[in-house]
């Protein structure tokens, strides 16, 4: 069985402990916080892993060689955040 969990994206970079194989579904702002929703294995004993998410604002620079995968863009008032998952 699967279940959808919600994770708060804190400071950049956001490191989140998630079940192995979690599938990121969506990012958005909720109650003033950046949040991420993922489909995960419902088994509470499933192995976990740390995943790193980058929060990059429009107009902010980042290294060109950074390996990353785009997750989504979040509009938060006058701020625009672009969320990427860091890849090794």
Secondary structure, 3 states (H helix, E strand, C coil): CEEEEEEEECCCCEEEEEECCCEEEEEEEECCEEEEEEEEECCCCCCEEEEEEEEEECCCCCCCCCCEEEEEEEEECCEEEEEEEECC
